């Protein structure tokens, strides 16, 4: 197990943004906060796998998780831009 402080802080911040995304979705009922929250949950999963020392054996899976997360953020941003 590797408790790298940078990865640990990233993990904690991702969880905080995930929670804010869920709260934002509950208050506004819009999909954008939910997409962003789920994206950061995926980032948190990748950070947790790194903290647990499992990242080396899951390189392809981590790439897939992170690409999916970035895609969700892109979708959220496109939805914001389309509203204007």
C-alpha positions as CSV (number, residue, x, y, z in Angstrom):
1,X,0.0,0.0,0.0
2,X,1.4,3.4,-1.0
3,X,0.0,6.5,0.7
4,X,1.4,9.1,-1.6
5,X,0.2,12.5,-0.1
6,X,-0.5,14.0,-3.6
7,X,-2.7,11.0,-4.6
8,X,-4.3,11.0,-1.2
9,X,-5.2,14.7,-1.5
10,X,-6.5,14.2,-5.1
11,X,-8.6,11.3,-3.9
12,X,-10.1,13.4,-1.0
13,X,-10.9,16.3,-3.4
14,X,-12.5,14.0,-5.9
15,X,-14.8,12.6,-3.3
16,X,-15.7,16.2,-2.2
17,X,-16.5,17.2,-5.8
18,X,-18.5,14.0,-6.2
19,X,-20.6,14.9,-3.1
20,X,-21.1,18.4,-4.4
21,X,-22.2,17.0,-7.7
22,X,-24.8,14.9,-6.0
23,X,-26.0,17.8,-3.9
24,X,-26.2,20.0,-7.0
25,X,-28.2,17.4,-8.8
26,X,-30.6,17.0,-5.9
27,X,-31.1,20.8,-5.7
28,X,-31.3,21.6,-9.4
29,X,-32.4,18.3,-11.0
30,X,-30.0,19.1,-13.9
31,X,-27.8,16.4,-15.4
32,X,-24.7,18.6,-15.5
33,X,-23.8,18.4,-11.8
34,X,-24.5,14.7,-11.9
35,X,-22.1,14.2,-14.9
36,X,-19.4,16.1,-13.2
37,X,-19.9,14.3,-9.9
38,X,-19.8,10.9,-11.5
39,X,-16.7,11.9,-13.5
40,X,-14.9,12.8,-10.3
41,X,-16.1,9.6,-8.6
42,X,-14.3,7.8,-11.5
43,X,-11.2,9.8,-10.9
44,X,-11.5,8.9,-7.2
45,X,-11.6,5.2,-8.1
46,X,-8.5,5.6,-10.2
47,X,-6.7,7.3,-7.3
48,X,-7.9,4.7,-4.8
49,X,-6.5,1.9,-7.0
50,X,-3.2,3.8,-7.0
51,X,-3.2,4.2,-3.3
52,X,-4.0,0.5,-2.8
53,X,-1.0,-0.4,-5.0
54,X,-3.2,-2.0,-7.7
55,X,-2.5,0.5,-10.5
56,X,0.5,-1.2,-12.0
57,X,-1.5,-4.3,-13.0
58,X,-4.5,-2.3,-14.2
59,X,-3.0,0.2,-16.6
60,X,-5.5,-0.4,-19.4
61,X,-8.5,-0.3,-16.9
62,X,-7.2,3.0,-15.4
63,X,-6.9,4.5,-18.9
64,X,-10.5,3.5,-19.6
65,X,-11.7,4.9,-16.3
66,X,-10.0,8.2,-16.8
67,X,-11.0,8.6,-20.4
68,X,-14.6,7.9,-19.4
69,X,-14.3,10.5,-16.6
70,X,-12.9,13.1,-19.0
71,X,-15.6,12.3,-21.5
72,X,-18.3,13.0,-18.9
73,X,-16.7,16.4,-18.1
74,X,-16.7,17.2,-21.8
75,X,-20.4,16.2,-22.1
76,X,-21.2,18.4,-19.1
77,X,-19.3,21.3,-20.6
78,X,-21.0,20.9,-24.0
79,X,-24.4,20.9,-22.2
80,X,-23.5,24.1,-20.5
81,X,-22.3,25.8,-23.7
82,X,-25.4,24.6,-25.6
83,X,-27.7,26.4,-23.1
84,X,-26.4,29.8,-24.0
